[in-house]
Amino acid sequence: MEALFTVEALMRYLPDHGLPLVQLKERRREMVVALQNRIGPIGDDELQKIAAIQQTISAFEDVIADLDAELLDRAA
């Protein structure tokens, strides 16, 4: 039970790696909303920009998960 408490306590104090991630998600949302409000065809370049941001977001989330897992492993 002691180890579980340590893990729970650590989860509350994991470093915040998320600021660039939040900014990327906001940018993606802005781009999608702009496309929703537009009349006419959507260009391939616009879709590619959104796809590139989505890939970057996924990469950030993977790295953050790895960093958090390493911290949890060290605490256990």
PyMOL Python script that loads the backbone (N, CA, C, O; Angstrom):
from pymol import cmd

cmd.read_pdbstr("""\
ATOM      1  N   MET A   1       0.828  -1.196   0.000  1.00  0.00           N
ATOM      2  CA  MET A   1       0.000   0.000   0.000  1.00  0.00           C
ATOM      3  C   MET A   1       0.867   1.252   0.000  1.00  0.00           C
ATOM      4  O   MET A   1       0.488   2.269  -0.583  1.00  0.00           O
ATOM      5  N   GLU A   2       2.009   1.189   0.639  1.00  0.00           N
ATOM      6  CA  GLU A   2       2.919   2.336   0.693  1.00  0.00           C
ATOM      7  C   GLU A   2       3.357   2.764  -0.709  1.00  0.00           C
ATOM      8  O   GLU A   2       3.391   3.959  -1.003  1.00  0.00           O
ATOM      9  N   ALA A   3       3.697   1.796  -1.584  1.00  0.00           N
ATOM     10  CA  ALA A   3       4.140   2.115  -2.944  1.00  0.00           C
ATOM     11  C   ALA A   3       3.027   2.800  -3.735  1.00  0.00           C
ATOM     12  O   ALA A   3       3.289   3.722  -4.507  1.00  0.00           O
ATOM     13  N   LEU A   4       1.788   2.351  -3.544  1.00  0.00           N
ATOM     14  CA  LEU A   4       0.665   2.960  -4.237  1.00  0.00           C
ATOM     15  C   LEU A   4       0.510   4.423  -3.835  1.00  0.00           C
ATOM     16  O   LEU A   4       0.243   5.281  -4.676  1.00  0.00           O
ATOM     17  N   PHE A   5       0.676   4.695  -2.565  1.00  0.00           N
ATOM     18  CA  PHE A   5       0.592   6.085  -2.113  1.00  0.00           C
ATOM     19  C   PHE A   5       1.685   6.923  -2.759  1.00  0.00           C
ATOM     20  O   PHE A   5       1.436   8.060  -3.161  1.00  0.00           O
ATOM     21  N   THR A   6       2.877   6.384  -2.860  1.00  0.00           N
ATOM     22  CA  THR A   6       3.995   7.101  -3.473  1.00  0.00           C
ATOM     23  C   THR A   6       3.697   7.404  -4.935  1.00  0.00           C
ATOM     24  O   THR A   6       3.941   8.517  -5.399  1.00  0.00           O
ATOM     25  N   VAL A   7       3.173   6.430  -5.660  1.00  0.00           N
ATOM     26  CA  VAL A   7       2.836   6.633  -7.066  1.00  0.00           C
ATOM     27  C   VAL A   7       1.745   7.689  -7.197  1.00  0.00           C
ATOM     28  O   VAL A   7       1.844   8.574  -8.047  1.00  0.00           O
ATOM     29  N   GLU A   8       0.717   7.609  -6.376  1.00  0.00           N
ATOM     30  CA  GLU A   8      -0.360   8.596  -6.427  1.00  0.00           C
ATOM     31  C   GLU A   8       0.166   9.995  -6.109  1.00  0.00           C
ATOM     32  O   GLU A   8      -0.213  10.969  -6.759  1.00  0.00           O
ATOM     33  N   ALA A   9       1.038  10.086  -5.112  1.00  0.00           N
ATOM     34  CA  ALA A   9       1.609  11.382  -4.763  1.00  0.00           C
ATOM     35  C   ALA A   9       2.462  11.915  -5.911  1.00  0.00           C
ATOM     36  O   ALA A   9       2.419  13.106  -6.221  1.00  0.00           O
ATOM     37  N   LEU A  10       3.226  11.041  -6.532  1.00  0.00           N
ATOM     38  CA  LEU A  10       4.073  11.450  -7.650  1.00  0.00           C
ATOM     39  C   LEU A  10       3.236  11.916  -8.830  1.00  0.00           C
ATOM     40  O   LEU A  10       3.610  12.870  -9.512  1.00  0.00           O
ATOM     41  N   MET A  11       2.111  11.258  -9.081  1.00  0.00           N
ATOM     42  CA  MET A  11       1.255  11.638 -10.208  1.00  0.00           C
ATOM     43  C   MET A  11       0.781  13.088 -10.076  1.00  0.00           C
ATOM     44  O   MET A  11       0.573  13.770 -11.079  1.00  0.00           O
ATOM     45  N   ARG A  12       0.613  13.549  -8.852  1.00  0.00           N
ATOM     46  CA  ARG A  12       0.176  14.924  -8.647  1.00  0.00           C
ATOM     47  C   ARG A  12       1.284  15.931  -8.918  1.00  0.00           C
ATOM     48  O   ARG A  12       1.015  17.104  -9.174  1.00  0.00           O
ATOM     49  N   TYR A  13       2.530  15.470  -8.862  1.00  0.00           N
ATOM     50  CA  TYR A  13       3.657  16.392  -8.973  1.00  0.00           C
ATOM     51  C   TYR A  13       4.551  16.125 -10.182  1.00  0.00           C
ATOM     52  O   TYR A  13       5.706  16.553 -10.203  1.00  0.00           O
ATOM     53  N   LEU A  14       4.031  15.425 -11.184  1.00  0.00           N
ATOM     54  CA  LEU A  14       4.809  15.210 -12.399  1.00  0.00           C
ATOM     55  C   LEU A  14       5.049  16.560 -13.073  1.00  0.00           C
ATOM     56  O   LEU A  14       4.180  17.431 -13.050  1.00  0.00           O
ATOM     57  N   PRO A  15       6.219  16.731 -13.669  1.00  0.00           N
ATOM     58  CA  PRO A  15       6.487  18.003 -14.347  1.00  0.00           C
ATOM     59  C   PRO A  15       5.482  18.256 -15.459  1.00  0.00           C
ATOM     60  O   PRO A  15       4.974  17.322 -16.078  1.00  0.00           O
ATOM     61  N   ASP A  16       5.208  19.510 -15.700  1.00  0.00           N
ATOM     62  CA  ASP A  16       4.288  19.877 -16.777  1.00  0.00           C
ATOM     63  C   ASP A  16       5.092  20.056 -18.055  1.00  0.00           C
ATOM     64  O   ASP A  16       5.753  21.076 -18.246  1.00  0.00           O
ATOM     65  N   HIS A  17       5.030  19.065 -18.920  1.00  0.00           N
ATOM     66  CA  HIS A  17       5.717  19.125 -20.205  1.00  0.00           C
ATOM     67  C   HIS A  17       4.779  19.645 -21.278  1.00  0.00           C
ATOM     68  O   HIS A  17       5.136  19.664 -22.456  1.00  0.00           O
ATOM     69  N   GLY A  18       3.599  20.063 -20.891  1.00  0.00           N
ATOM     70  CA  GLY A  18       2.530  20.245 -21.858  1.00  0.00           C
ATOM     71  C   GLY A  18       2.364  21.592 -22.523  1.00  0.00           C
ATOM     72  O   GLY A  18       1.516  21.718 -23.406  1.00  0.00           O
ATOM     73  N   LEU A  19       3.136  22.620 -22.145  1.00  0.00           N
ATOM     74  CA  LEU A  19       2.870  23.939 -22.718  1.00  0.00           C
ATOM     75  C   LEU A  19       2.959  23.962 -24.242  1.00  0.00           C
ATOM     76  O   LEU A  19       2.029  24.453 -24.881  1.00  0.00           O
ATOM     77  N   PRO A  20       4.029  23.457 -24.859  1.00  0.00           N
ATOM     78  CA  PRO A  20       4.030  23.453 -26.331  1.00  0.00           C
ATOM     79  C   PRO A  20       2.890  22.608 -26.895  1.00  0.00           C
ATOM     80  O   PRO A  20       2.342  22.922 -27.952  1.00  0.00           O
ATOM     81  N   LEU A  21       2.540  21.554 -26.199  1.00  0.00           N
ATOM     82  CA  LEU A  21       1.447  20.696 -26.639  1.00  0.00           C
ATOM     83  C   LEU A  21       0.129  21.462 -26.638  1.00  0.00           C
ATOM     84  O   LEU A  21      -0.657  21.350 -27.578  1.00  0.00           O
ATOM     85  N   VAL A  22      -0.108  22.220 -25.611  1.00  0.00           N
ATOM     86  CA  VAL A  22      -1.334  23.021 -25.532  1.00  0.00           C
ATOM     87  C   VAL A  22      -1.370  24.027 -26.676  1.00  0.00           C
ATOM     88  O   VAL A  22      -2.412  24.226 -27.301  1.00  0.00           O
ATOM     89  N   GLN A  23      -0.242  24.653 -26.947  1.00  0.00           N
ATOM     90  CA  GLN A  23      -0.192  25.631 -28.033  1.00  0.00           C
ATOM     91  C   GLN A  23      -0.459  24.970 -29.384  1.00  0.00           C
ATOM     92  O   GLN A  23      -1.163  25.532 -30.223  1.00  0.00           O
ATOM     93  N   LEU A  24       0.099  23.785 -29.592  1.00  0.00           N
ATOM     94  CA  LEU A  24      -0.155  23.068 -30.843  1.00  0.00           C
ATOM     95  C   LEU A  24      -1.627  22.694 -30.986  1.00  0.00           C
ATOM     96  O   LEU A  24      -2.202  22.818 -32.068  1.00  0.00           O
ATOM     97  N   LYS A  25      -2.233  22.236 -29.897  1.00  0.00           N
ATOM     98  CA  LYS A  25      -3.650  21.867 -29.947  1.00  0.00           C
ATOM     99  C   LYS A  25      -4.523  23.089 -30.224  1.00  0.00           C
ATOM    100  O   LYS A  25      -5.500  22.998 -30.966  1.00  0.00           O
ATOM    101  N   GLU A  26      -4.176  24.224 -29.633  1.00  0.00           N
ATOM    102  CA  GLU A  26      -4.934  25.444 -29.901  1.00  0.00           C
ATOM    103  C   GLU A  26      -4.785  25.857 -31.360  1.00  0.00           C
ATOM    104  O   GLU A  26      -5.757  26.273 -31.990  1.00  0.00           O
ATOM    105  N   ARG A  27      -3.583  25.746 -31.897  1.00  0.00           N
ATOM    106  CA  ARG A  27      -3.362  26.094 -33.307  1.00  0.00           C
ATOM    107  C   ARG A  27      -4.166  25.181 -34.219  1.00  0.00           C
ATOM    108  O   ARG A  27      -4.782  25.640 -35.181  1.00  0.00           O
ATOM    109  N   ARG A  28      -4.158  23.871 -33.912  1.00  0.00           N
ATOM    110  CA  ARG A  28      -4.936  22.924 -34.718  1.00  0.00           C
ATOM    111  C   ARG A  28      -6.417  23.278 -34.673  1.00  0.00           C
ATOM    112  O   ARG A  28      -7.090  23.265 -35.704  1.00  0.00           O
ATOM    113  N   ARG A  29      -6.923  23.592 -33.495  1.00  0.00           N
ATOM    114  CA  ARG A  29      -8.333  23.960 -33.351  1.00  0.00           C
ATOM    115  C   ARG A  29      -8.653  25.208 -34.159  1.00  0.00           C
ATOM    116  O   ARG A  29      -9.674  25.262 -34.845  1.00  0.00           O
ATOM    117  N   GLU A  30      -7.790  26.207 -34.080  1.00  0.00           N
ATOM    118  CA  GLU A  30      -8.002  27.436 -34.847  1.00  0.00           C
ATOM    119  C   GLU A  30      -8.058  27.149 -36.346  1.00  0.00           C
ATOM    120  O   GLU A  30      -8.900  27.699 -37.056  1.00  0.00           O
ATOM    121  N   MET A  31      -7.171  26.296 -36.821  1.00  0.00           N
ATOM    122  CA  MET A  31      -7.147  25.975 -38.248  1.00  0.00           C
ATOM    123  C   MET A  31      -8.407  25.230 -38.673  1.00  0.00           C
ATOM    124  O   MET A  31      -8.958  25.497 -39.741  1.00  0.00           O
ATOM    125  N   VAL A  32      -8.863  24.301 -37.846  1.00  0.00           N
ATOM    126  CA  VAL A  32     -10.067  23.534 -38.171  1.00  0.00           C
ATOM    127  C   VAL A  32     -11.295  24.439 -38.158  1.00  0.00           C
ATOM    128  O   VAL A  32     -12.145  24.341 -39.043  1.00  0.00           O
ATOM    129  N   VAL A  33     -11.394  25.314 -37.167  1.00  0.00           N
ATOM    130  CA  VAL A  33     -12.527  26.241 -37.102  1.00  0.00           C
ATOM    131  C   VAL A  33     -12.527  27.162 -38.317  1.00  0.00           C
ATOM    132  O   VAL A  33     -13.584  27.445 -38.880  1.00  0.00           O
ATOM    133  N   ALA A  34     -11.353  27.630 -38.722  1.00  0.00           N
ATOM    134  CA  ALA A  34     -11.271  28.497 -39.898  1.00  0.00           C
ATOM    135  C   ALA A  34     -11.759  27.767 -41.147  1.00  0.00           C
ATOM    136  O   ALA A  34     -12.407  28.368 -42.004  1.00  0.00           O
ATOM    137  N   LEU A  35     -11.452  26.480 -41.253  1.00  0.00           N
ATOM    138  CA  LEU A  35     -11.919  25.706 -42.397  1.00  0.00           C
ATOM    139  C   LEU A  35     -13.427  25.475 -42.341  1.00  0.00           C
ATOM    140  O   LEU A  35     -14.094  25.463 -43.376  1.00  0.00           O
ATOM    141  N   GLN A  36     -13.963  25.292 -41.141  1.00  0.00           N
ATOM    142  CA  GLN A  36     -15.396  25.069 -40.999  1.00  0.00           C
ATOM    143  C   GLN A  36     -16.189  26.315 -41.386  1.00  0.00           C
ATOM    144  O   GLN A  36     -17.299  26.211 -41.908  1.00  0.00           O
ATOM    145  N   ASN A  37     -15.629  27.469 -41.134  1.00  0.00           N
ATOM    146  CA  ASN A  37     -16.338  28.723 -41.398  1.00  0.00           C
ATOM    147  C   ASN A  37     -16.148  29.224 -42.820  1.00  0.00           C
ATOM    148  O   ASN A  37     -16.666  30.283 -43.175  1.00  0.00           O
ATOM    149  N   ARG A  38     -15.437  28.505 -43.611  1.00  0.00           N
ATOM    150  CA  ARG A  38     -15.107  28.981 -44.947  1.00  0.00           C
ATOM    151  C   ARG A  38     -16.041  28.379 -45.988  1.00  0.00           C
ATOM    152  O   ARG A  38     -16.581  27.287 -45.812  1.00  0.00           O
ATOM    153  N   ILE A  39     -16.210  29.106 -47.050  1.00  0.00           N
ATOM    154  CA  ILE A  39     -17.023  28.647 -48.171  1.00  0.00           C
ATOM    155  C   ILE A  39     -16.070  28.312 -49.311  1.00  0.00           C
ATOM    156  O   ILE A  39     -15.140  29.064 -49.603  1.00  0.00           O
ATOM    157  N   GLY A  40     -16.312  27.191 -49.940  1.00  0.00           N
ATOM    158  CA  GLY A  40     -15.462  26.795 -51.057  1.00  0.00           C
ATOM    159  C   GLY A  40     -14.598  25.592 -50.711  1.00  0.00           C
ATOM    160  O   GLY A  40     -14.582  25.122 -49.573  1.00  0.00           O
ATOM    161  N   PRO A  41     -13.889  25.110 -51.705  1.00  0.00           N
ATOM    162  CA  PRO A  41     -13.080  23.904 -51.486  1.00  0.00           C
ATOM    163  C   PRO A  41     -11.905  24.158 -50.541  1.00  0.00           C
ATOM    164  O   PRO A  41     -11.386  25.270 -50.440  1.00  0.00           O
ATOM    165  N   ILE A  42     -11.514  23.105 -49.867  1.00  0.00           N
ATOM    166  CA  ILE A  42     -10.382  23.153 -48.946  1.00  0.00           C
ATOM    167  C   ILE A  42      -9.152  22.674 -49.703  1.00  0.00           C
ATOM    168  O   ILE A  42      -9.177  21.617 -50.335  1.00  0.00           O
ATOM    169  N   GLY A  43      -8.095  23.438 -49.640  1.00  0.00           N
ATOM    170  CA  GLY A  43      -6.881  23.092 -50.362  1.00  0.00           C
ATOM    171  C   GLY A  43      -6.090  21.978 -49.692  1.00  0.00           C
ATOM    172  O   GLY A  43      -6.140  21.797 -48.476  1.00  0.00           O
ATOM    173  N   ASP A  44      -5.364  21.243 -50.514  1.00  0.00           N
ATOM    174  CA  ASP A  44      -4.519  20.167 -49.982  1.00  0.00           C
ATOM    175  C   ASP A  44      -3.470  20.697 -49.013  1.00  0.00           C
ATOM    176  O   ASP A  44      -3.143  20.038 -48.026  1.00  0.00           O
ATOM    177  N   ASP A  45      -2.945  21.879 -49.288  1.00  0.00           N
ATOM    178  CA  ASP A  45      -1.918  22.436 -48.411  1.00  0.00           C
ATOM    179  C   ASP A  45      -2.459  22.711 -47.007  1.00  0.00           C
ATOM    180  O   ASP A  45      -1.746  22.533 -46.020  1.00  0.00           O
ATOM    181  N   GLU A  46      -3.712  23.143 -46.920  1.00  0.00           N
ATOM    182  CA  GLU A  46      -4.319  23.387 -45.611  1.00  0.00           C
ATOM    183  C   GLU A  46      -4.503  22.081 -44.837  1.00  0.00           C
ATOM    184  O   GLU A  46      -4.238  22.017 -43.637  1.00  0.00           O
ATOM    185  N   LEU A  47      -4.954  21.057 -45.531  1.00  0.00           N
ATOM    186  CA  LEU A  47      -5.111  19.749 -44.883  1.00  0.00           C
ATOM    187  C   LEU A  47      -3.757  19.180 -44.466  1.00  0.00           C
ATOM    188  O   LEU A  47      -3.643  18.558 -43.410  1.00  0.00           O
ATOM    189  N   GLN A  48      -2.748  19.387 -45.278  1.00  0.00           N
ATOM    190  CA  GLN A  48      -1.411  18.898 -44.941  1.00  0.00           C
ATOM    191  C   GLN A  48      -0.847  19.615 -43.712  1.00  0.00           C
ATOM    192  O   GLN A  48      -0.167  18.999 -42.891  1.00  0.00           O
ATOM    193  N   LYS A  49      -1.128  20.912 -43.585  1.00  0.00           N
ATOM    194  CA  LYS A  49      -0.676  21.653 -42.402  1.00  0.00           C
ATOM    195  C   LYS A  49      -1.331  21.107 -41.140  1.00  0.00           C
ATOM    196  O   LYS A  49      -0.670  20.933 -40.117  1.00  0.00           O
ATOM    197  N   ILE A  50      -2.634  20.839 -41.215  1.00  0.00           N
ATOM    198  CA  ILE A  50      -3.345  20.288 -40.055  1.00  0.00           C
ATOM    199  C   ILE A  50      -2.815  18.893 -39.735  1.00  0.00           C
ATOM    200  O   ILE A  50      -2.626  18.552 -38.568  1.00  0.00           O
ATOM    201  N   ALA A  51      -2.577  18.092 -40.762  1.00  0.00           N
ATOM    202  CA  ALA A  51      -2.044  16.740 -40.554  1.00  0.00           C
ATOM    203  C   ALA A  51      -0.661  16.797 -39.922  1.00  0.00           C
ATOM    204  O   ALA A  51      -0.346  15.981 -39.056  1.00  0.00           O
ATOM    205  N   ALA A  52       0.169  17.746 -40.341  1.00  0.00           N
ATOM    206  CA  ALA A  52       1.509  17.877 -39.769  1.00  0.00           C
ATOM    207  C   ALA A  52       1.440  18.268 -38.298  1.00  0.00           C
ATOM    208  O   ALA A  52       2.199  17.753 -37.476  1.00  0.00           O
ATOM    209  N   ILE A  53       0.531  19.177 -37.971  1.00  0.00           N
ATOM    210  CA  ILE A  53       0.355  19.558 -36.571  1.00  0.00           C
ATOM    211  C   ILE A  53      -0.138  18.367 -35.760  1.00  0.00           C
ATOM    212  O   ILE A  53       0.315  18.154 -34.635  1.00  0.00           O
ATOM    213  N   GLN A  54      -1.069  17.582 -36.325  1.00  0.00           N
ATOM    214  CA  GLN A  54      -1.576  16.408 -35.616  1.00  0.00           C
ATOM    215  C   GLN A  54      -0.466  15.395 -35.363  1.00  0.00           C
ATOM    216  O   GLN A  54      -0.409  14.802 -34.286  1.00  0.00           O
ATOM    217  N   GLN A  55       0.406  15.191 -36.328  1.00  0.00           N
ATOM    218  CA  GLN A  55       1.533  14.262 -36.146  1.00  0.00           C
ATOM    219  C   GLN A  55       2.475  14.767 -35.056  1.00  0.00           C
ATOM    220  O   GLN A  55       2.991  13.982 -34.261  1.00  0.00           O
ATOM    221  N   THR A  56       2.693  16.070 -35.025  1.00  0.00           N
ATOM    222  CA  THR A  56       3.547  16.652 -33.997  1.00  0.00           C
ATOM    223  C   THR A  56       2.917  16.492 -32.619  1.00  0.00           C
ATOM    224  O   THR A  56       3.608  16.183 -31.649  1.00  0.00           O
ATOM    225  N   ILE A  57       1.616  16.700 -32.534  1.00  0.00           N
ATOM    226  CA  ILE A  57       0.898  16.512 -31.265  1.00  0.00           C
ATOM    227  C   ILE A  57       1.054  15.070 -30.787  1.00  0.00           C
ATOM    228  O   ILE A  57       1.337  14.832 -29.612  1.00  0.00           O
ATOM    229  N   SER A  58       0.873  14.121 -31.679  1.00  0.00           N
ATOM    230  CA  SER A  58       1.012  12.705 -31.314  1.00  0.00           C
ATOM    231  C   SER A  58       2.416  12.391 -30.828  1.00  0.00           C
ATOM    232  O   SER A  58       2.593  11.641 -29.868  1.00  0.00           O
ATOM    233  N   ALA A  59       3.417  12.966 -31.490  1.00  0.00           N
ATOM    234  CA  ALA A  59       4.808  12.736 -31.083  1.00  0.00           C
ATOM    235  C   ALA A  59       5.058  13.320 -29.692  1.00  0.00           C
ATOM    236  O   ALA A  59       5.697  12.681 -28.856  1.00  0.00           O
ATOM    237  N   PHE A  60       4.556  14.533 -29.443  1.00  0.00           N
ATOM    238  CA  PHE A  60       4.689  15.141 -28.115  1.00  0.00           C
ATOM    239  C   PHE A  60       4.044  14.257 -27.051  1.00  0.00           C
ATOM    240  O   PHE A  60       4.634  14.017 -25.997  1.00  0.00           O
ATOM    241  N   GLU A  61       2.837  13.777 -27.325  1.00  0.00           N
ATOM    242  CA  GLU A  61       2.131  12.949 -26.338  1.00  0.00           C
ATOM    243  C   GLU A  61       2.893  11.660 -26.048  1.00  0.00           C
ATOM    244  O   GLU A  61       2.928  11.208 -24.903  1.00  0.00           O
ATOM    245  N   ASP A  62       3.501  11.066 -27.068  1.00  0.00           N
ATOM    246  CA  ASP A  62       4.296   9.855 -26.861  1.00  0.00           C
ATOM    247  C   ASP A  62       5.514  10.136 -25.981  1.00  0.00           C
ATOM    248  O   ASP A  62       5.819   9.363 -25.073  1.00  0.00           O
ATOM    249  N   VAL A  63       6.203  11.234 -26.248  1.00  0.00           N
ATOM    250  CA  VAL A  63       7.388  11.590 -25.458  1.00  0.00           C
ATOM    251  C   VAL A  63       6.997  11.896 -24.018  1.00  0.00           C
ATOM    252  O   VAL A  63       7.677  11.465 -23.087  1.00  0.00           O
ATOM    253  N   ILE A  64       5.918  12.631 -23.830  1.00  0.00           N
ATOM    254  CA  ILE A  64       5.463  12.954 -22.476  1.00  0.00           C
ATOM    255  C   ILE A  64       5.112  11.676 -21.713  1.00  0.00           C
ATOM    256  O   ILE A  64       5.457  11.539 -20.539  1.00  0.00           O
ATOM    257  N   ALA A  65       4.432  10.749 -22.371  1.00  0.00           N
ATOM    258  CA  ALA A  65       4.083   9.482 -21.719  1.00  0.00           C
ATOM    259  C   ALA A  65       5.343   8.723 -21.328  1.00  0.00           C
ATOM    260  O   ALA A  65       5.404   8.148 -20.241  1.00  0.00           O
ATOM    261  N   ASP A  66       6.347   8.713 -22.195  1.00  0.00           N
ATOM    262  CA  ASP A  66       7.610   8.039 -21.873  1.00  0.00           C
ATOM    263  C   ASP A  66       8.307   8.698 -20.687  1.00  0.00           C
ATOM    264  O   ASP A  66       8.793   8.010 -19.789  1.00  0.00           O
ATOM    265  N   LEU A  67       8.356  10.024 -20.680  1.00  0.00           N
ATOM    266  CA  LEU A  67       8.997  10.733 -19.570  1.00  0.00           C
ATOM    267  C   LEU A  67       8.279  10.468 -18.251  1.00  0.00           C
ATOM    268  O   LEU A  67       8.915  10.226 -17.226  1.00  0.00           O
ATOM    269  N   ASP A  68       6.961  10.514 -18.285  1.00  0.00           N
ATOM    270  CA  ASP A  68       6.183  10.253 -17.072  1.00  0.00           C
ATOM    271  C   ASP A  68       6.375   8.819 -16.599  1.00  0.00           C
ATOM    272  O   ASP A  68       6.465   8.576 -15.396  1.00  0.00           O
ATOM    273  N   ALA A  69       6.439   7.867 -17.524  1.00  0.00           N
ATOM    274  CA  ALA A  69       6.648   6.463 -17.155  1.00  0.00           C
ATOM    275  C   ALA A  69       8.023   6.276 -16.515  1.00  0.00           C
ATOM    276  O   ALA A  69       8.163   5.520 -15.554  1.00  0.00           O
ATOM    277  N   GLU A  70       9.029   6.958 -17.041  1.00  0.00           N
ATOM    278  CA  GLU A  70      10.368   6.867 -16.452  1.00  0.00           C
ATOM    279  C   GLU A  70      10.364   7.401 -15.025  1.00  0.00           C
ATOM    280  O   GLU A  70      10.984   6.807 -14.143  1.00  0.00           O
ATOM    281  N   LEU A  71       9.670   8.518 -14.786  1.00  0.00           N
ATOM    282  CA  LEU A  71       9.597   9.070 -13.445  1.00  0.00           C
ATOM    283  C   LEU A  71       8.881   8.110 -12.496  1.00  0.00           C
ATOM    284  O   LEU A  71       9.287   7.941 -11.346  1.00  0.00           O
ATOM    285  N   LEU A  72       7.819   7.488 -12.986  1.00  0.00           N
ATOM    286  CA  LEU A  72       7.089   6.531 -12.147  1.00  0.00           C
ATOM    287  C   LEU A  72       7.944   5.299 -11.850  1.00  0.00           C
ATOM    288  O   LEU A  72       7.900   4.766 -10.742  1.00  0.00           O
ATOM    289  N   ASP A  73       8.706   4.854 -12.819  1.00  0.00           N
ATOM    290  CA  ASP A  73       9.581   3.693 -12.600  1.00  0.00           C
ATOM    291  C   ASP A  73      10.645   4.002 -11.557  1.00  0.00           C
ATOM    292  O   ASP A  73      10.967   3.158 -10.722  1.00  0.00           O
ATOM    293  N   ARG A  74      11.182   5.197 -11.606  1.00  0.00           N
ATOM    294  CA  ARG A  74      12.210   5.587 -10.622  1.00  0.00           C
ATOM    295  C   ARG A  74      11.633   5.672  -9.225  1.00  0.00           C
ATOM    296  O   ARG A  74      12.325   5.378  -8.251  1.00  0.00           O
ATOM    297  N   ALA A  75      10.371   6.071  -9.110  1.00  0.00           N
ATOM    298  CA  ALA A  75       9.744   6.229  -7.799  1.00  0.00           C
ATOM    299  C   ALA A  75       9.324   4.886  -7.200  1.00  0.00           C
ATOM    300  O   ALA A  75       9.167   4.764  -5.985  1.00  0.00           O
ATOM    301  N   ALA A  76       9.146   3.889  -8.054  1.00  0.00           N
ATOM    302  CA  ALA A  76       8.653   2.597  -7.549  1.00  0.00           C
ATOM    303  C   ALA A  76       9.728   1.787  -6.874  1.00  0.00           C
ATOM    304  O   ALA A  76       9.463   0.682  -6.401  1.00  0.00           O
TER     305      ALA A  76
END
""", "prot")
cmd.dss("prot")
cmd.show_as("cartoon", "prot")
cmd.util.cbc("prot")
cmd.orient("prot")
